[in-house]
Amino acid sequence: MFHTMRTAATATATATIRELRTDFRSVKRRMEQHGKIVITDHGEPAYLLQPLPRKVEPCSAPPDYYARLLRRQPKALSAADTRQFWEEERDDR
């Protein structure tokens, strides 16, 4: 059975050591709702249970697929190189 301790700043959920041991799922759910839980031992506050702060990873820029495609494609032949290529091809026939 959960209780709520009211302080001047905020309401804090409490749980006993037995509740923590036997029904951790509900204690975890309560911690997600309230943020912190005071664990009591024989009715006296003994421990403070709180989640670790989550790291916010900066979003990296999405990959530039078009630039990568341009880097990987072969370079186009110039007009002079194209003419020379076709002249060489025609000479063989």
N, C-alpha and C positions, 0 to 999 in steps of 0.2 A: 504494500500500500504506500503510495507516494503522498508526501505532504509538501506544502509550500511554505517556505519561510519568507515572511515579508520584512524587508528592511526599508530604510528610508529611500534608498536608490531604486532597487528593483526587487521583483519577486524571484526567489531562487528555489528550485526544486530540491527536495531531499529524498534520500533513500537510505535504508539500513544496509549494513554489511551483508546480512542474510539475503535481502532482496537483490543485491548486486551479484551474489553468488548463485542464487537459484533462478533469477529471472532477468538476466542481463539484457535480453532483447527489449524489454519494456523500459529498462533503465536507459538504454541507448536511445530509444525513441524519445524519451523525456529529455535527454541531453540535447538532442537535435532541436527540440522545441524551445527549451529554455537557455541553452548554451552552457550552463554550468549546473552541477549537482553537488550538493553538500552531502557527504556520506557520514552517517551518524553511527557511533559505537555506544551502545547502552544509552541511547537518547541524547548523547552529547555530540556536537559537531566535531568530527575527527579529520576528515579528508575533503579535499575539493577535487572533483572530477570535471575536466573540461576538454573539449576537442582541441587538437592541434590546429594552429592557423594554416589555412591552405595557401600554397604558393600560387600566385597568379603568374602564369608564364606569358611573356609578351608574344603577341601574334607576329609571326614573321611574314614578310611580304610573300604573296603567292608567286610561284615560279613563272618566269616569262617564257612561255613555251615557244612563242614566235621568234624571239631572239635566239633561243637555243636551236630552233629549226634552221634559221639563217646561218648560224655558225657551222652546223653539220652538213648543210647542202654543199655540193661542189659549186665552185665559182663558175659563172656563165662565161662562155668564150666571147671574146671581143669580135667585132665584125670582121676584122682582118684575119683573126685566127679561124673563124668559121669558114671564110672564103678559102683559106689555105687548106683546111681539112677536106673540104669538098673537092677541091682541085686534085688533091692527092688521091682521093677515092675514085675519081673519074679516070685518072691516069692508069690505074690498075686494070681497068676493063677494056 
